[in-house]
């Protein structure tokens, strides 16, 4: 019985780090909480993990703020040292390029599908292609019966295309 409790405590110790980092599933978290409710030793260990994680998070947050403010100050200092003349030339060119790009791309997203061909336009395009190839519609009908199925087109689609 004591060996089984030790196994539970060992497993709990393995899971405490995962819980502190937020890696545990809901089921494992529930099982861990159930064990902690009945085991004083594991509760003490869980509290140690919690205090360490809190301290790490506070330290990390402080370091990130100091690092960020230092980077901003460094960037501001280096920006003022650079000559601003090339920047004055580049920014309008970039703005013009962005406007041109927006003018080209916008119709793609605001179109009312006017790029879709009607059935009549598709038939006319096929007719023009056949004429270009030197094939007349009468020549196709007179030589042999055309079948979409012979080209691997499914019967349902072939029926739609014939209509």
Secondary structure, DSSP 8 states (H G I E B T S, - for coil): -HHHHHHHHHHHHHHHHHHHHT---HHHHHHHHHHHHH-HHHHHHHHHHHHHHHHHHHHHHHHHHHHHHHHHHHHHHHHHHS-SHHHHHHHHHHHHHHHHHHHHHHHHHH--STTS--HHHHHHHHHHHHHHHT--HHHHHHH----GGGGT--HHHHHHHH-
